[in-house]
Amino acid sequence: LKNYNKVITYASIVLRSNSSSSDALMLRGLAYYNLKRNAEAKADLNRIQNDPKYGKQVQSLLKAIK
């Protein structure tokens, strides 16, 4: 739990300076997902579902959330 919260904190810091960072969005989305905070996870993952690097992973995660 502590590590997921740290991931969320640090990813949020990165996103304040670069709101389109797919790496930070992916990390924070995964942390939210693992903490069962599905609304927040879905919000982050929806922003990168067409990303060339993470698109396939994100789409399968979004299906798991629904």
N, C-alpha and C positions, 0 to 999 in steps of 0.2 A: 504494500500500500504506500509506504513512504516513497519508494522509488517512482511509482506512477505519479504521485503528487509532485515530485521534483521534476519529472519530465514535463508535466503540464506547466509548471512555473517557468522553467528555462525555455521551453518552446514558445510560451507566451511572450517572454522577453524578446526573443528573436522576431516574433511576428509583429511586435510594436514597431520595430525598425524596418522590417521587410514583410509586409502583410501577405505577400504572394509566395512566400517560401514553401515550396511543396514538401521539402524535408521536414520542416517544423510542423506543418499541418498534418503530415502523416504520423509523426511521432505523437503529437498531442491527440489526434484522433484515436490512435491505438490505445493510448493511456486512458482516455475517456471510455473507450469500449471495454477495456479490461476492468475498469472500475464500475461498469454497468451504468454509466452516465450516457445513455444512448442518444438523447437529444443533442448533447454537445458533440458527441462523436459524429453523429450524422451531419451536423452543421459543418464541421471541419472537413469531413471526407467528401461531402458533396462539392466542395470548392475545388477538389483535385481529382474528381472522377475521370476526367479526360486527359489527365497528365500522362505524358509518354512513359515516364519512369514508374509511376505507381498505379496507373489506371486499372489494370487487371486486378491487382490486390484490393484496391478500393472498392471496385464493383462487387467483388465477392463478399467483402465485409459489409457493404450496404445491404446486400441480400440477407446476410445473417442477422442484421439489426431489424429488418422489417418483419 
